[in-house]
Amino acid sequence: MNMSFGSRLKHAWNAFFNKDPTSYYRDIGAGNAIRPDRPRFSRGNERSIVTSVYNRISMDAAAIDLFHVRLDENGRYLETIDSGLNNCLTIEANADQTGRAFLQDIVMSMLDEGCVAILPTDTDTDPDASGSFRIDEMRVGKILEWYPAHVRIRAYNEHTGKKEDITMPKSAVAIVENPFYAVMNEPNSTLQRLIHKLNLLDVVDEQTSSGKLDLIIQLPYVIKTEARRKQAEIRRKDIENQLAGSQYGIAYTDGTEKITQLNRAVENNLLSQIEYLTSMLYSQLGITQEIMNGTADEKAMLNYYSRTIEPILAAIADEMKRKFLTKTARSQRQSIEFFRDPFKLVPVADLAELSDKLTRNEILTSNEVRQIIGMKPSNDPNADELRNKNLSEPKGDTPVANAQVDEETVNDEEENQNEV
């Protein structure tokens, strides 16, 4: 749309030039140098390799679509419901997070804490007063205390810029427990034992790299009297001064003195135990090293999605369905479902053959296949037909033939009416 020069001057705006001088002094809330709503790991998890495991699982879980949908009478997907809950799951969960970032926050916090709360922060009615409410915004909260019918949650308040504690009824908050709690969050679980061993290995590394020489000096005389001890102490300090004052750390000793160096690598079985616990953790979680470095094949990824990602997403979807959908909504076949794109792991070389089988067996239309490979849909009406394109279409079933038959039928009926 073309605008005149005067209209542009009237409506033009610049982020730096069109600033009211008084706006610099208004109160816009508390400021932070780092993002205050970002999840922080607890119990030292941020200093171990388990952070990479948490991040990989949460990223893969967030890549799967979670929708508020309506099902048919057979429990199959029918349509996506345009609701505030679906908007939170797909587009914008709150002022700071998209739907995908929100889902990743849920999974990462759940794996770290063991149990996490999904708190509706903006609703049309009070959840305490009514069991039916529209959800416009949601946040992930940490559960501090448990009560018979309530929980105390610490969540980020976007209006104050701080994390605050709030008590909410359990019926209005989705409480999701880690399906792998026994493996990851129990005090003596495989993951906690692995973290403990990693901390011990860090202590040993700090001791070996602390800069100490750990020398034992064998003097040519027996140290039993006080005078000999003082003489040995003077000799030890002399060698320390030589090493400290030398540019290259060189000292001299007497020919009759013997020096033994102890700062060699301490032989222990920590590394072997860590490797054993890591392999055990991967097997219990359904993860392999190839999944972590991105070289896993299709079968390994399918097993990973089935054994690891699916239980996590099912726990989240079931709890949201139980808490955020009323009995009336569930009777209307509303549900929270997740869908994984099976074509993400298909190589390009196999995609053509797979597309031919799906269209030939009348599973997908041509436009649906084009959408999968990232192409625009075709305007041809035949591209939206669910039929085998390799077979010739019967003449009586073509749209043109059907239109001609209908037109001839109408003409015959009009002629008969005129004759009567």
C-alpha positions as CSV (number, residue, x, y, z in Angstrom):
1,M,0.0,0.0,0.0
2,N,1.5,3.3,-1.1
3,M,1.5,6.1,1.5
4,S,2.0,9.8,1.0
5,F,5.0,11.6,2.4
6,G,2.9,13.4,5.0
7,S,1.2,10.2,6.1
8,R,4.6,8.6,6.6
9,L,5.8,11.5,8.7
10,K,2.7,11.3,10.8
11,H,2.8,7.6,11.5
12,A,6.5,6.9,11.4
13,W,8.1,5.4,14.5
14,N,11.7,4.5,15.4
15,A,12.7,2.5,18.5
16,F,15.5,4.9,19.3
17,F,14.3,8.3,18.2
18,N,10.7,8.3,19.2
19,K,11.2,7.9,22.9
20,D,9.5,10.1,25.5
21,P,12.2,11.5,28.0
22,T,9.9,10.7,30.9
23,S,9.7,7.0,29.9
24,Y,13.2,6.4,31.1
25,Y,12.2,7.0,34.7
26,R,9.1,4.9,34.8
27,D,9.1,1.7,36.9
28,I,9.3,-1.4,34.6
29,G,10.1,-3.9,37.3
30,A,13.2,-5.7,38.7
31,G,16.1,-6.2,36.4
32,N,18.4,-9.3,36.1
33,A,21.7,-9.8,34.3
34,I,20.7,-13.4,33.5
35,R,17.3,-14.8,32.6
36,P,15.5,-15.4,35.9
37,D,12.8,-17.8,34.6
38,R,15.3,-20.3,33.1
39,P,15.4,-23.7,34.9
40,R,18.4,-24.3,37.1
41,F,19.7,-27.8,37.9
42,S,19.9,-28.8,41.5
43,R,22.2,-31.1,43.6
44,G,25.2,-30.4,41.4
45,N,23.7,-31.9,38.2
46,E,25.0,-28.9,36.2
47,R,28.6,-30.0,36.9
48,S,28.3,-33.6,35.6
49,I,27.7,-35.4,32.3
50,V,24.1,-36.1,33.2
51,T,23.3,-32.6,32.0
52,S,23.9,-33.7,28.4
53,V,21.5,-36.6,29.0
54,Y,18.8,-34.3,30.4
55,N,19.2,-31.9,27.5
56,R,19.1,-34.6,24.8
57,I,15.9,-36.2,26.2
58,S,14.2,-32.8,26.8
59,M,15.0,-31.6,23.2
60,D,13.7,-34.8,21.6
61,A,10.6,-34.8,23.7
62,A,9.9,-31.1,22.8
63,A,10.3,-31.9,19.1
64,I,7.1,-34.0,19.3
65,D,3.8,-32.1,18.8
66,L,1.4,-31.9,21.7
67,F,-2.2,-30.8,20.8
68,H,-5.6,-30.2,22.4
69,V,-7.7,-32.3,20.0
70,R,-11.1,-33.8,19.5
71,L,-11.4,-37.6,18.8
72,D,-14.1,-39.5,17.0
73,E,-16.2,-42.3,18.5
74,N,-13.3,-44.8,17.9
75,G,-10.8,-42.7,19.7
76,R,-9.0,-41.5,16.6
77,Y,-7.8,-38.0,15.8
78,L,-10.5,-35.9,14.3
79,E,-9.5,-32.2,14.6
80,T,-7.4,-29.8,16.6
81,I,-9.4,-27.5,19.0
82,D,-8.6,-23.8,18.8
83,S,-8.4,-23.2,22.6
84,G,-6.2,-21.3,25.0
85,L,-4.7,-24.6,26.2
86,N,-3.8,-25.6,22.6
87,N,-2.3,-22.1,22.1
88,C,-0.1,-22.6,25.2
89,L,1.1,-26.0,23.9
90,T,1.8,-24.9,20.4
91,I,2.5,-21.2,20.1
92,E,2.9,-19.2,23.4
93,A,2.8,-20.7,26.9
94,N,3.7,-17.4,28.6
95,A,5.4,-14.1,27.9
96,D,8.8,-15.7,28.0
97,Q,8.4,-19.1,26.5
98,T,7.1,-20.6,23.3
99,G,5.1,-23.8,23.3
100,R,8.2,-25.9,22.4
101,A,10.4,-24.2,25.0
102,F,7.7,-24.7,27.6
103,L,7.6,-28.4,26.9
104,Q,11.3,-28.7,27.1
105,D,11.2,-26.8,30.4
106,I,8.7,-29.4,31.7
107,V,10.8,-32.4,30.7
108,M,14.1,-31.0,31.9
109,S,12.7,-29.9,35.3
110,M,10.9,-33.2,35.7
111,L,14.1,-35.2,35.1
112,D,16.1,-33.0,37.5
113,E,13.5,-32.7,40.3
114,G,11.7,-36.0,39.9
115,C,8.3,-34.4,40.1
116,V,7.2,-31.1,38.6
117,A,4.1,-28.9,38.6
118,I,2.4,-27.3,35.6
119,L,0.8,-24.2,37.0
120,P,-2.0,-22.3,35.1
121,T,-1.0,-18.7,35.8
122,D,-3.6,-16.9,33.8
123,T,-7.2,-18.2,33.6
124,D,-10.6,-16.7,33.0
125,T,-12.0,-17.8,36.4
126,D,-10.6,-18.7,39.8
127,P,-9.6,-22.4,39.8
128,D,-10.6,-22.7,43.5
129,A,-14.1,-21.5,42.8
130,S,-14.8,-23.4,39.6
131,G,-13.5,-26.6,38.1
132,S,-14.0,-25.4,34.6
133,F,-11.7,-22.6,33.5
134,R,-10.0,-21.4,30.4
135,I,-6.2,-21.5,30.5
136,D,-4.3,-18.6,28.8
137,E,-0.8,-18.9,30.3
138,M,1.1,-21.6,32.1
139,R,4.4,-21.9,34.0
140,V,6.6,-24.7,35.3
141,G,6.9,-24.7,39.1
142,K,9.0,-26.6,41.6
143,I,7.0,-28.4,44.3
144,L,8.3,-27.4,47.8
145,E,5.7,-28.9,50.1
146,W,3.0,-31.5,49.8
147,Y,-0.4,-31.3,51.6
148,P,-3.4,-33.6,51.5
149,A,-5.2,-31.6,48.8
150,H,-2.8,-28.8,48.0
151,V,0.8,-28.3,47.0
152,R,3.2,-25.4,47.6
153,I,4.9,-24.4,44.4
154,R,7.7,-22.0,43.6
155,A,7.2,-20.5,40.1
156,Y,8.3,-17.4,38.2
157,N,6.0,-14.4,38.4
158,E,6.4,-12.4,35.2
159,H,4.8,-9.3,36.8
160,T,7.4,-9.0,39.6
161,G,10.3,-10.6,37.8
162,K,11.0,-12.9,40.7
163,K,10.2,-16.5,41.7
164,E,7.5,-16.7,44.3
165,D,5.9,-19.4,46.4
166,I,2.2,-20.1,46.0
167,T,-0.2,-22.7,47.4
168,M,-2.6,-24.3,44.8
169,P,-5.1,-27.1,45.0
170,K,-4.0,-30.4,43.4
171,S,-7.1,-30.4,41.2
172,A,-6.0,-27.2,39.4
173,V,-2.3,-28.1,38.9
174,A,-0.9,-30.8,36.7
175,I,1.6,-32.8,38.8
176,V,3.9,-34.9,36.5
177,E,6.2,-37.5,38.0
178,N,9.3,-38.8,36.2
179,P,8.5,-42.3,34.8
180,F,12.2,-43.1,35.4
181,Y,12.1,-41.9,39.0
182,A,13.5,-45.2,40.4
183,V,16.5,-45.0,38.0
184,M,17.2,-41.2,38.1
185,N,15.9,-39.6,41.3
186,E,16.0,-42.2,44.1
187,P,18.8,-41.5,46.6
188,N,20.6,-44.7,45.7
189,S,19.6,-44.9,42.1
190,T,21.9,-45.6,39.2
191,L,22.1,-41.9,38.2
192,Q,22.7,-40.7,41.8
193,R,25.5,-43.2,42.2
194,L,27.0,-42.1,38.9
195,I,26.9,-38.4,40.1
196,H,28.6,-39.4,43.4
197,K,31.4,-41.2,41.5
198,L,31.9,-38.3,39.2
199,N,32.2,-36.0,42.2
200,L,34.9,-38.3,43.7
201,L,36.7,-38.3,40.4
202,D,36.7,-34.5,40.3
203,V,38.2,-34.4,43.8
204,V,41.0,-36.8,42.8
205,D,41.7,-34.7,39.7
206,E,41.9,-31.5,41.8
207,Q,44.4,-33.2,44.1
208,T,46.6,-34.4,41.4
209,S,46.6,-31.1,39.6
210,S,47.0,-28.8,42.6
211,G,50.6,-28.0,41.9
212,K,52.1,-30.0,44.7
213,L,55.3,-32.0,44.1
214,D,54.7,-34.6,46.8
215,L,58.4,-35.4,47.4
216,I,60.0,-37.6,50.1
217,I,63.6,-36.8,50.9
218,Q,65.7,-39.6,52.4
219,L,68.5,-38.0,54.4
220,P,71.8,-39.9,55.0
221,Y,71.3,-39.9,58.8
222,V,68.7,-41.3,61.3
223,I,66.2,-38.7,62.6
224,K,65.5,-39.6,66.2
225,T,66.7,-36.7,68.2
226,E,65.4,-33.2,68.3
227,A,68.5,-31.7,66.7
228,R,68.3,-34.1,63.8
229,R,64.6,-33.1,63.3
230,K,65.5,-29.4,63.2
231,Q,68.4,-30.2,60.7
232,A,66.0,-32.1,58.5
233,E,63.4,-29.3,58.7
234,I,66.1,-26.8,57.6
235,R,67.0,-29.1,54.7
236,R,63.4,-29.4,53.6
237,K,62.8,-25.6,53.7
238,D,66.0,-25.1,51.7
239,I,64.8,-27.4,48.9
240,E,61.4,-25.6,48.9
241,N,63.1,-22.2,48.6
242,Q,65.3,-23.5,45.8
243,L,62.2,-24.7,43.8
244,A,60.2,-21.6,44.5
245,G,62.9,-19.2,43.6
246,S,64.0,-21.1,40.5
247,Q,62.6,-20.1,37.1
248,Y,62.3,-23.6,35.9
249,G,61.8,-25.3,39.3
250,I,65.3,-26.9,39.6
251,A,66.9,-27.7,43.0
252,Y,70.2,-29.5,44.0
253,T,70.7,-32.1,46.7
254,D,73.6,-33.9,48.3
255,G,74.9,-37.0,46.7
256,T,73.9,-39.1,49.7
257,E,70.3,-37.9,49.7
258,K,67.6,-39.8,47.9
259,I,64.4,-38.2,46.5
260,T,61.1,-40.1,45.7
261,Q,58.3,-38.4,43.8
262,L,54.8,-39.3,44.7
263,N,52.6,-37.1,42.4
264,R,52.0,-39.8,39.9
265,A,48.5,-40.9,38.8
266,V,46.8,-42.7,41.7
267,E,45.7,-46.2,40.6
268,N,42.0,-46.6,41.5
269,N,38.9,-48.2,40.0
270,L,36.9,-45.0,39.8
271,L,37.0,-44.7,36.1
272,S,36.0,-48.3,35.5
273,Q,33.1,-47.8,37.9
274,I,32.0,-44.7,36.1
275,E,32.1,-46.4,32.8
276,Y,30.0,-49.3,34.2
277,L,27.4,-47.0,35.8
278,T,27.2,-44.9,32.6
279,S,26.5,-48.0,30.4
280,M,24.0,-49.3,33.0
281,L,22.2,-45.9,33.0
282,Y,22.1,-45.8,29.2
283,S,20.6,-49.3,29.1
284,Q,18.0,-48.5,31.8
285,L,16.9,-45.4,30.0
286,G,16.9,-46.9,26.5
287,I,19.8,-44.6,25.3
288,T,22.9,-45.6,23.4
289,Q,26.1,-43.6,22.8
290,E,25.1,-43.4,19.1
291,I,21.9,-41.5,20.1
292,M,23.9,-39.0,22.1
293,N,26.4,-38.3,19.3
294,G,23.7,-38.4,16.5
295,T,24.9,-41.5,14.6
296,A,22.1,-43.9,15.6
297,D,20.2,-45.8,12.9
298,E,16.5,-45.9,12.4
299,K,15.9,-49.0,14.6
300,A,17.9,-47.5,17.5
301,M,16.0,-44.3,17.3
302,L,12.6,-46.1,17.1
303,N,13.5,-48.0,20.3
304,Y,14.6,-44.8,22.0
305,Y,11.4,-43.0,21.1
306,S,9.3,-46.0,22.2
307,R,11.1,-46.7,25.5
308,T,12.2,-43.3,26.6
309,I,10.4,-40.4,25.0
310,E,6.9,-42.0,24.8
311,P,6.6,-42.7,28.6
312,I,7.6,-39.1,29.4
313,L,5.1,-37.5,26.9
314,A,2.4,-39.9,28.0
315,A,2.8,-38.9,31.6
316,I,2.6,-35.2,30.7
317,A,-0.4,-35.7,28.3
318,D,-2.4,-37.9,30.7
319,E,-1.9,-35.5,33.7
320,M,-3.0,-32.5,31.6
321,K,-6.0,-34.4,30.3
322,R,-6.9,-35.4,33.9
323,K,-6.5,-31.9,35.4
324,F,-7.2,-29.4,32.6
325,L,-10.1,-31.1,30.8
326,T,-13.3,-31.5,32.7
327,K,-15.5,-34.6,32.7
328,T,-17.9,-32.7,30.3
329,A,-15.0,-32.0,27.9
330,R,-13.8,-35.6,28.0
331,S,-17.4,-36.8,27.3
332,Q,-17.3,-34.6,24.3
333,R,-14.2,-36.6,23.2
334,Q,-11.7,-33.8,23.9
335,S,-8.2,-35.0,24.7
336,I,-4.5,-34.1,24.9
337,E,-2.5,-36.1,22.3
338,F,1.0,-36.1,21.0
339,F,2.1,-36.9,17.5
340,R,5.5,-37.8,16.2
341,D,6.5,-37.3,12.6
342,P,7.7,-40.7,11.4
343,F,9.2,-39.2,8.2
344,K,12.0,-37.3,10.1
345,L,14.2,-40.4,10.2
346,V,13.5,-41.5,6.7
347,P,16.5,-41.0,4.3
348,V,15.8,-39.1,1.1
349,A,16.7,-42.2,-1.0
350,D,13.9,-44.2,0.7
351,L,11.4,-41.3,0.7
352,A,10.4,-41.8,-3.0
353,E,9.6,-45.5,-2.6
354,L,7.8,-44.9,0.6
355,S,5.7,-42.1,-0.9
356,D,4.7,-44.4,-3.8
357,K,3.6,-47.1,-1.5
358,L,1.5,-44.7,0.7
359,T,-0.2,-43.1,-2.3
360,R,-0.7,-46.3,-4.2
361,N,-2.4,-48.0,-1.2
362,E,-4.6,-44.9,-0.7
363,I,-3.1,-43.9,2.7
364,L,-1.9,-40.4,1.7
365,T,-2.8,-38.0,-1.0
366,S,-0.3,-36.4,-3.3
367,N,-0.6,-33.0,-1.6
368,E,0.0,-34.6,1.8
369,V,3.2,-36.2,0.5
370,R,4.3,-32.9,-1.0
371,Q,3.7,-31.2,2.4
372,I,5.9,-33.9,4.1
373,I,8.9,-33.2,1.8
374,G,8.4,-29.4,2.1
375,M,6.8,-28.5,-1.2
376,K,3.8,-26.4,-1.8
377,P,0.5,-28.2,-2.4
378,S,-0.6,-28.5,-6.0
379,N,-3.7,-26.8,-7.3
380,D,-4.7,-29.8,-9.3
381,P,-8.0,-31.3,-7.8
382,N,-6.7,-34.8,-8.4
383,A,-3.8,-34.1,-6.0
384,D,-6.3,-34.1,-3.1
385,E,-8.0,-37.4,-4.1
386,L,-7.3,-40.5,-2.0
387,R,-6.9,-43.0,-4.8
388,N,-4.3,-45.1,-6.6
389,K,-2.9,-42.9,-9.4
390,N,-1.4,-45.9,-11.2
391,L,-4.8,-47.3,-12.1
392,S,-7.0,-45.8,-14.7
393,E,-10.0,-44.1,-13.2
394,P,-13.4,-45.5,-14.2
395,K,-15.2,-43.2,-16.6
396,G,-18.3,-43.2,-14.5
397,D,-16.4,-42.1,-11.4
398,T,-14.6,-39.1,-12.9
399,P,-15.7,-35.7,-11.8
400,V,-16.3,-34.6,-15.4
401,A,-18.3,-37.7,-16.2
402,N,-20.3,-37.4,-13.1
403,A,-21.1,-33.8,-13.9
404,Q,-22.2,-34.7,-17.4
405,V,-24.4,-37.5,-16.1
406,D,-26.0,-35.1,-13.5
407,E,-26.6,-32.5,-16.2
408,E,-28.2,-35.0,-18.6
409,T,-30.4,-36.2,-15.7
410,V,-31.6,-32.7,-14.9
411,N,-32.3,-32.0,-18.6
412,D,-34.4,-35.2,-18.9
413,E,-36.4,-34.3,-15.8
414,E,-37.1,-30.8,-17.1
415,E,-38.2,-32.2,-20.5
416,N,-40.6,-34.6,-18.8
417,Q,-42.1,-31.9,-16.7
418,N,-42.6,-29.7,-19.8
419,E,-44.4,-32.5,-21.6
420,V,-46.7,-33.1,-18.6
